[in-house]
Amino acid sequence: MASRDDIKFLSNPNIGQKRKKYCRFRKYGIKYIDYKDQDFLLQFVNEQGKILPRRITGNSLKYQRKVATAVKRARHLAMLPYVTDLLK
């Protein structure tokens, strides 16, 4: 029977390691999120029109709030739909 130390080496060491998420705004130095840029905002919205959470997008808290505000402004001005069946 294998001991606990041997079991650690029997499994693949790459299983369970995830890629580190990064905030694309900090990486590229983006300071202002333009609510008029629909194509850019569509990256942060799923097919149903809901805003994607931070754990999926990898944004920092500061920029996730700015993205949410920009999406809501674009929705208010009818640049983005509130709800849809297939957006992308």
C-alpha positions as a Markdown table, in Angstrom:
| # | Residue | x | y | z |
|---|---|---|---|---|
| 1 | Met | 0.0 | 0.0 | 0.0 |
| 2 | Ala | 1.3 | 3.5 | -0.9 |
| 3 | Ser | 1.9 | 5.9 | 1.9 |
| 4 | Arg | 0.6 | 9.5 | 1.8 |
| 5 | Asp | 3.9 | 10.9 | 0.6 |
| 6 | Asp | 3.9 | 8.5 | -2.4 |
| 7 | Ile | 0.3 | 9.4 | -3.4 |
| 8 | Lys | 1.4 | 13.1 | -3.8 |
| 9 | Phe | 3.8 | 12.1 | -6.6 |
| 10 | Leu | 1.5 | 9.6 | -8.3 |
| 11 | Ser | -0.9 | 12.3 | -9.4 |
| 12 | Asn | -0.2 | 14.8 | -12.1 |
| 13 | Pro | 1.3 | 18.0 | -10.4 |
| 14 | Asn | -0.4 | 20.3 | -12.9 |
| 15 | Ile | -3.9 | 19.3 | -12.0 |
| 16 | Gly | -5.6 | 22.0 | -9.8 |
| 17 | Gln | -3.2 | 24.8 | -10.9 |
| 18 | Lys | -5.1 | 27.6 | -12.5 |
| 19 | Arg | -3.8 | 30.5 | -14.6 |
| 20 | Lys | -3.4 | 33.6 | -12.6 |
| 21 | Lys | -6.1 | 36.1 | -13.5 |
| 22 | Tyr | -5.1 | 39.7 | -14.1 |
| 23 | Cys | -6.9 | 43.0 | -14.3 |
| 24 | Arg | -6.6 | 44.0 | -17.9 |
| 25 | Phe | -7.1 | 47.7 | -17.0 |
| 26 | Arg | -4.1 | 47.8 | -14.7 |
| 27 | Lys | -2.0 | 45.7 | -17.1 |
| 28 | Tyr | -2.6 | 48.1 | -20.1 |
| 29 | Gly | -2.9 | 51.3 | -18.1 |
| 30 | Ile | -6.5 | 52.0 | -19.0 |
| 31 | Lys | -7.8 | 54.8 | -16.7 |
| 32 | Tyr | -11.2 | 55.6 | -18.2 |
| 33 | Ile | -13.9 | 53.1 | -19.3 |
| 34 | Asp | -16.0 | 54.7 | -22.1 |
| 35 | Tyr | -19.6 | 53.8 | -21.9 |
| 36 | Lys | -20.0 | 54.6 | -25.6 |
| 37 | Asp | -17.7 | 51.8 | -26.7 |
| 38 | Gln | -20.2 | 49.0 | -27.1 |
| 39 | Asp | -17.8 | 46.4 | -28.5 |
| 40 | Phe | -15.5 | 46.8 | -25.5 |
| 41 | Leu | -18.4 | 46.5 | -23.0 |
| 42 | Leu | -19.7 | 43.4 | -24.6 |
| 43 | Gln | -16.7 | 41.5 | -23.2 |
| 44 | Phe | -18.0 | 42.0 | -19.7 |
| 45 | Val | -21.6 | 40.9 | -20.5 |
| 46 | Asn | -22.9 | 37.4 | -21.1 |
| 47 | Glu | -25.3 | 36.2 | -23.8 |
| 48 | Gln | -28.3 | 37.1 | -21.7 |
| 49 | Gly | -27.1 | 40.7 | -21.1 |
| 50 | Lys | -26.0 | 40.2 | -17.5 |
| 51 | Ile | -22.8 | 41.7 | -16.2 |
| 52 | Leu | -20.1 | 39.1 | -15.6 |
| 53 | Pro | -18.7 | 38.8 | -12.0 |
| 54 | Arg | -15.1 | 39.6 | -11.0 |
| 55 | Arg | -14.2 | 36.0 | -10.5 |
| 56 | Ile | -14.8 | 35.3 | -14.2 |
| 57 | Thr | -13.4 | 38.6 | -15.8 |
| 58 | Gly | -10.5 | 38.9 | -13.4 |
| 59 | Asn | -11.0 | 42.6 | -12.9 |
| 60 | Ser | -10.0 | 44.4 | -9.7 |
| 61 | Leu | -12.7 | 45.7 | -7.5 |
| 62 | Lys | -12.1 | 49.3 | -8.6 |
| 63 | Tyr | -12.4 | 48.6 | -12.3 |
| 64 | Gln | -15.3 | 46.1 | -11.9 |
| 65 | Arg | -17.3 | 48.9 | -10.4 |
| 66 | Lys | -16.4 | 51.2 | -13.3 |
| 67 | Val | -17.3 | 48.5 | -15.8 |
| 68 | Ala | -20.7 | 48.0 | -14.1 |
| 69 | Thr | -21.4 | 51.8 | -14.1 |
| 70 | Ala | -20.4 | 52.0 | -17.8 |
| 71 | Val | -22.7 | 49.1 | -18.7 |
| 72 | Lys | -25.6 | 50.6 | -16.8 |
| 73 | Arg | -25.1 | 53.9 | -18.5 |
| 74 | Ala | -25.0 | 52.3 | -21.9 |
| 75 | Arg | -28.2 | 50.4 | -21.1 |
| 76 | His | -29.9 | 53.6 | -20.0 |
| 77 | Leu | -29.0 | 55.2 | -23.4 |
| 78 | Ala | -30.1 | 52.1 | -25.3 |
| 79 | Met | -26.6 | 51.3 | -26.5 |
| 80 | Leu | -26.8 | 47.9 | -24.8 |
| 81 | Pro | -29.9 | 45.9 | -24.2 |
| 82 | Tyr | -31.1 | 45.2 | -20.7 |
| 83 | Val | -32.2 | 41.6 | -21.5 |
| 84 | Thr | -31.8 | 39.5 | -24.6 |
| 85 | Asp | -31.9 | 35.9 | -25.7 |
| 86 | Leu | -28.7 | 35.8 | -27.8 |
| 87 | Leu | -26.5 | 38.8 | -27.6 |
| 88 | Lys | -23.2 | 37.5 | -28.9 |
